[in-house]
Amino acid sequence: MNHKIAVIGAGGWGTALAVMWQRAEKDVTLWTAFEEESAEIKQFRENKRYLPGVLIPENLTVTSDAESALDGSEIVVFVVPSKYLGKVAKQLKEFIPTKARIISATKGLAEETIPPLRMTQVLQNNLCVVPERIVALSGPSHAEEVGRGLPTTIVMAGKNIEELREFLSTEIFRIYTSDDVIGVELGGTLKNPIAIAAGIGKGLGAGDNALGALVTRGIAEVTRLGVAAGAREKTFAGLSGIGDLVTTCISEHSRNRRVGIELAKGRKISDILSSLGMVAEGVETARSASKWAESLGVETPIISAVKSVIFDNKSPKEELQKLMTRTLKHEFE
């Protein structure tokens, strides 16, 4: 079995996946929408902006030509920011082979509607394909570590995916399977605002006690919202739930955590994102998830507090104090 893989999006995560699979002797093409970016990566064999220090194998094809990237591809992995996923999918639709399996490795929500669309739904709508062809890939997986060949375990959710799991797993990239697409996607998406909250706590000088509480209460509200949206509760106890949440809340690699640290210093979100130079999906997710939870009557106090800090100019310190002084209750109410 030697299926051709097209990785769509040359950010940090897309580059890391392409490099990892190419090292495992797969036939991989990495596509970027930008000709200059493609030329730079090919010239230096490094993605200096998004994944510095990781060597791009010479036999990894990098291109900005969509038709050649997708020609003959049997696996198409979308790894572009949620904000642009629909546009890119629509742009590439005509070049994707009719039998190719589509993988979404993007974490986010399309906030134009309530309920917001998950990324597999965005792909389904813009590619006009049956949902059975689309797979979600999520879990604790920082690009910086995957690109450097460090052990990583992740979850793939969809139908008839056992052969795909076997092909895409490597000695350092272990894939588990699930049939709970909603839960796997929402676990990876909703943890991002919680990671921003972890960064705010870090920036305000809160300690390990607070971080432990935040992770625990965070997964509780992620689970509440996820179950209300149709996911299975047990999914959030797995890699795409608590596993991804813990990793994102504690890691120095986490962009969302970094955003929170800067918010605690009183910086404006526009300045933070500009200096970050990369997408932090938790920012927009905080707003869309907060609205969604409110429409469902689900309590998400941490996500709502993050939304208030980012979009309502509320004080991070005051929002933390509000969380600590909420009405006392039984832990599992």
C-alpha positions as CSV (number, residue, x, y, z in Angstrom):
1,M,0.0,0.0,0.0
2,N,1.5,3.3,-1.0
3,H,-1.1,6.0,-1.4
4,K,-0.2,9.5,-2.4
5,I,-0.8,12.1,0.3
6,A,-1.5,15.7,-0.4
7,V,-1.1,18.0,2.6
8,I,-3.0,21.2,2.0
9,G,-1.5,24.1,4.0
10,A,2.2,24.8,4.8
11,G,1.8,26.2,8.3
12,G,3.6,24.6,11.2
13,W,1.2,21.6,11.6
14,G,0.9,20.9,7.8
15,T,4.6,21.1,7.4
16,A,5.2,18.8,10.4
17,L,2.8,16.2,9.1
18,A,4.3,16.3,5.6
19,V,7.8,15.9,6.9
20,M,6.9,13.1,9.3
21,W,5.1,11.1,6.6
22,Q,7.8,11.7,4.1
23,R,10.4,10.4,6.6
24,A,8.3,7.3,6.9
25,E,8.8,6.8,3.1
26,K,5.3,7.9,2.1
27,D,4.7,9.7,-1.2
28,V,3.8,13.2,0.0
29,T,3.2,16.6,-1.6
30,L,3.0,19.8,0.5
31,W,0.8,22.5,-1.0
32,T,0.8,26.2,-0.1
33,A,-1.4,28.9,-1.7
34,F,1.6,31.2,-1.9
35,E,4.2,30.9,-4.6
36,E,6.8,32.8,-2.7
37,E,6.4,30.6,0.4
38,S,6.8,27.5,-1.8
39,A,9.9,28.9,-3.4
40,E,11.5,29.8,0.0
41,I,10.8,26.4,1.5
42,K,12.3,24.6,-1.6
43,Q,15.3,26.9,-1.5
44,F,16.2,26.6,2.2
45,R,14.6,23.1,2.8
46,E,13.1,24.7,5.9
47,N,9.9,26.5,6.8
48,K,11.6,29.4,8.5
49,R,8.4,31.1,9.5
50,Y,6.2,28.3,10.8
51,L,8.6,25.5,11.7
52,P,12.1,26.8,12.0
53,G,14.9,24.3,12.6
54,V,13.2,21.3,11.0
55,L,14.8,20.0,7.8
56,I,12.5,19.5,4.9
57,P,13.5,16.2,3.2
58,E,14.8,16.7,-0.4
59,N,12.3,14.1,-1.7
60,L,9.3,16.0,-0.2
61,T,7.5,17.8,-3.0
62,V,6.5,21.4,-2.2
63,T,4.4,23.3,-4.6
64,S,1.8,26.1,-5.0
65,D,0.3,24.4,-8.0
66,A,-3.0,22.9,-6.8
67,E,-3.6,20.7,-9.8
68,S,-0.2,19.0,-9.6
69,A,-0.3,18.7,-5.8
70,L,-3.7,16.8,-6.0
71,D,-3.2,14.8,-9.2
72,G,-3.4,11.1,-8.2
73,S,-3.8,11.8,-4.5
74,E,-5.7,9.2,-2.6
75,I,-5.5,11.0,0.8
76,V,-6.0,14.8,1.1
77,V,-5.2,16.4,4.4
78,F,-6.5,19.9,5.0
79,V,-4.4,21.8,7.5
80,V,-5.3,25.5,6.9
81,P,-6.7,27.9,9.5
82,S,-10.4,27.5,10.2
83,K,-11.1,31.0,8.9
84,Y,-9.9,30.1,5.4
85,L,-10.8,26.4,5.2
86,G,-14.1,26.8,3.3
87,K,-12.5,29.1,0.7
88,V,-9.5,26.9,0.1
89,A,-11.7,23.8,-0.1
90,K,-13.9,25.4,-2.7
91,Q,-10.8,26.6,-4.6
92,L,-9.3,23.1,-4.8
93,K,-12.6,21.1,-5.2
94,E,-12.2,20.5,-9.0
95,F,-8.7,19.0,-8.6
96,I,-9.5,16.5,-5.8
97,P,-9.9,12.9,-7.1
98,T,-13.4,11.5,-6.7
99,K,-12.3,8.6,-4.5
100,A,-9.8,10.4,-2.3
101,R,-10.3,10.3,1.5
102,I,-10.4,13.8,3.0
103,I,-8.9,14.4,6.4
104,S,-9.5,17.5,8.5
105,A,-6.5,18.4,10.7
106,T,-7.8,21.9,11.4
107,K,-9.2,22.8,14.9
108,G,-11.8,25.5,15.0
109,L,-15.4,26.5,14.5
110,A,-17.0,28.4,11.6
111,E,-18.9,31.1,13.6
112,E,-21.2,32.4,10.9
113,T,-24.1,30.3,12.3
114,I,-25.5,29.0,15.5
115,P,-24.7,26.2,15.9
116,P,-21.3,26.9,14.4
117,L,-20.0,24.4,11.8
118,R,-17.3,22.0,12.7
119,M,-14.4,21.7,10.2
120,T,-15.6,18.4,8.7
121,Q,-18.9,20.0,8.0
122,V,-17.2,23.0,6.4
123,L,-15.3,20.6,4.1
124,Q,-18.4,18.5,3.4
125,N,-20.4,21.7,2.4
126,N,-17.6,23.2,0.2
127,L,-16.4,20.0,-1.4
128,C,-19.9,18.6,-1.9
129,V,-19.0,15.1,-0.8
130,V,-20.7,12.5,1.3
131,P,-19.7,12.7,5.0
132,E,-18.3,9.1,4.9
133,R,-15.3,10.3,2.9
134,I,-14.3,12.8,5.5
135,V,-12.2,12.1,8.6
136,A,-11.2,14.2,11.6
137,L,-7.7,14.0,13.0
138,S,-7.1,15.5,16.5
139,G,-5.2,15.0,19.7
140,P,-2.1,16.2,21.7
141,S,0.2,17.0,18.8
142,H,2.4,20.1,18.7
143,A,3.9,20.7,15.3
144,E,7.3,21.5,16.8
145,E,7.6,18.0,18.4
146,V,6.1,16.0,15.4
147,G,8.5,17.8,13.1
148,R,11.4,16.8,15.2
149,G,10.4,13.2,15.3
150,L,9.2,13.0,19.0
151,P,6.6,10.4,19.9
152,T,3.0,11.5,19.4
153,T,-0.3,9.8,19.8
154,I,-3.5,11.1,18.1
155,V,-7.1,10.1,17.3
156,M,-8.7,9.6,13.9
157,A,-12.5,9.7,13.7
158,G,-14.7,8.6,10.9
159,K,-16.1,5.5,9.1
160,N,-14.2,2.7,7.6
161,I,-10.8,4.1,8.6
162,E,-8.9,1.1,9.9
163,E,-6.8,0.8,6.7
164,L,-6.2,4.6,6.7
165,R,-5.0,4.3,10.3
166,E,-2.6,1.5,9.5
167,F,-1.1,3.4,6.5
168,L,-0.7,6.8,8.3
169,S,0.7,5.5,11.6
170,T,4.5,5.5,11.9
171,E,7.0,4.5,14.5
172,I,6.7,7.9,16.1
173,F,3.1,8.7,15.2
174,R,0.5,6.3,16.7
175,I,-3.1,6.7,15.6
176,Y,-6.1,5.4,17.5
177,T,-9.6,5.3,15.9
178,S,-13.0,6.6,17.0
179,D,-16.4,6.8,15.4
180,D,-17.3,9.9,17.4
181,V,-16.4,12.6,14.9
182,I,-18.3,15.3,16.8
183,G,-16.5,14.6,20.1
184,V,-13.1,14.3,18.5
185,E,-13.5,17.6,16.7
186,L,-15.0,19.5,19.6
187,G,-12.4,18.2,22.1
188,G,-9.6,19.6,20.0
189,T,-11.4,22.8,19.3
190,L,-13.0,23.8,22.7
191,K,-9.8,23.2,24.6
192,N,-8.2,26.2,22.9
193,P,-10.0,28.9,24.9
194,I,-9.3,26.9,28.1
195,A,-5.6,27.1,27.1
196,I,-5.9,30.9,26.8
197,A,-7.3,30.9,30.3
198,A,-4.3,28.8,31.5
199,G,-2.0,31.4,30.0
200,I,-3.9,34.2,31.7
201,G,-3.5,32.4,35.0
202,K,0.2,31.9,34.4
203,G,0.6,35.6,33.5
204,L,-1.3,36.6,36.7
205,G,1.0,34.5,38.8
206,A,-1.4,31.7,39.6
207,G,0.3,28.4,40.6
208,D,0.0,24.7,39.9
209,N,-3.0,24.4,42.2
210,A,-4.9,26.8,40.0
211,L,-3.7,25.1,36.8
212,G,-4.9,21.7,38.0
213,A,-8.3,23.2,38.9
214,L,-8.5,25.0,35.5
215,V,-7.8,21.8,33.5
216,T,-10.3,19.8,35.6
217,R,-13.1,22.4,35.4
218,G,-12.2,23.1,31.8
219,I,-12.7,19.6,30.6
220,A,-16.0,19.5,32.6
221,E,-17.4,22.4,30.5
222,V,-15.9,21.2,27.3
223,T,-17.7,17.9,28.0
224,R,-21.0,19.6,28.9
225,L,-21.0,21.6,25.6
226,G,-19.8,18.6,23.6
227,V,-22.5,16.3,24.9
228,A,-25.2,18.9,24.3
229,A,-23.9,19.1,20.7
230,G,-24.3,15.3,20.2
231,A,-20.8,13.9,21.2
232,R,-20.2,11.0,23.6
233,E,-19.1,11.9,27.1
234,K,-16.3,9.2,27.2
235,T,-14.6,10.8,24.1
236,F,-13.6,13.8,26.3
237,A,-11.7,11.4,28.7
238,G,-9.5,10.4,25.8
239,L,-6.6,11.8,23.8
240,S,-8.7,14.3,21.8
241,G,-10.2,15.6,25.0
242,I,-8.3,15.6,28.3
243,G,-5.1,14.6,26.5
244,D,-5.1,17.6,24.1
245,L,-6.3,19.9,26.8
246,V,-3.5,19.1,29.3
247,T,-0.8,19.4,26.6
248,T,-2.1,22.7,25.3
249,C,-2.4,24.2,28.8
250,I,1.1,23.3,30.0
251,S,3.2,23.5,26.8
252,E,5.6,26.3,25.9
253,H,4.7,25.5,22.3
254,S,1.0,26.5,22.8
255,R,0.1,29.6,20.9
256,N,-3.2,29.9,22.8
257,R,-1.4,29.7,26.1
258,R,1.0,32.4,24.9
259,V,-2.0,34.6,24.0
260,G,-3.3,34.3,27.5
261,I,0.0,35.2,29.1
262,E,0.1,38.4,27.0
263,L,-3.5,39.2,27.8
264,A,-2.6,39.1,31.5
265,K,0.0,41.8,30.8
266,G,-2.8,44.1,29.6
267,R,-1.9,43.9,25.9
268,K,-4.6,44.3,23.2
269,I,-5.5,41.2,21.3
270,S,-4.8,42.8,17.9
271,D,-1.2,43.5,19.0
272,I,-0.8,40.0,20.5
273,L,-1.9,38.3,17.3
274,S,0.2,40.6,15.1
275,S,3.4,39.8,17.0
276,L,2.5,36.1,17.2
277,G,2.5,35.9,13.4
278,M,0.4,32.7,13.5
279,V,-3.2,31.8,14.1
280,A,-4.4,31.1,17.7
281,E,-7.7,29.3,17.0
282,G,-8.9,29.8,20.6
283,V,-9.5,33.5,20.1
284,E,-12.4,33.2,17.7
285,T,-13.5,29.9,19.3
286,A,-14.0,31.6,22.6
287,R,-16.6,33.9,21.0
288,S,-18.4,31.3,18.9
289,A,-18.4,28.6,21.6
290,S,-19.7,31.1,24.2
291,K,-22.6,32.1,22.0
292,W,-23.3,28.5,21.2
293,A,-23.3,27.4,24.8
294,E,-25.7,30.3,25.7
295,S,-28.1,29.2,23.0
296,L,-28.1,25.6,24.4
297,G,-28.4,26.7,28.0
298,V,-25.0,25.2,28.8
299,E,-22.7,26.8,31.5
300,T,-19.2,27.4,30.2
301,P,-17.8,30.0,32.7
302,I,-14.2,29.7,31.7
303,I,-14.8,30.0,28.0
304,S,-17.2,32.9,28.7
305,A,-14.6,34.6,30.9
306,V,-12.0,34.3,28.1
307,K,-14.5,35.7,25.6
308,S,-15.1,38.7,27.9
309,V,-11.4,39.5,28.3
310,I,-10.7,39.3,24.6
311,F,-13.9,40.9,23.1
312,D,-15.5,42.9,25.9
313,N,-12.3,44.4,27.3
314,K,-12.8,42.9,30.8
315,S,-10.0,42.8,33.3
316,P,-8.3,39.4,33.4
317,K,-7.8,39.7,37.1
318,E,-11.4,40.5,37.7
319,E,-12.6,37.7,35.5
320,L,-10.4,35.3,37.5
321,Q,-11.9,36.6,40.7
322,K,-15.4,36.1,39.4
323,L,-14.6,32.4,38.6
324,M,-13.2,32.0,42.1
325,T,-16.3,33.5,43.8
326,R,-19.1,31.8,41.8
327,T,-21.9,30.1,43.8
328,L,-20.5,27.1,45.6
329,K,-22.0,23.8,44.5
330,H,-21.5,20.0,44.3
331,E,-18.6,19.1,42.0
332,F,-20.6,17.1,39.6
333,E,-23.7,19.2,39.2
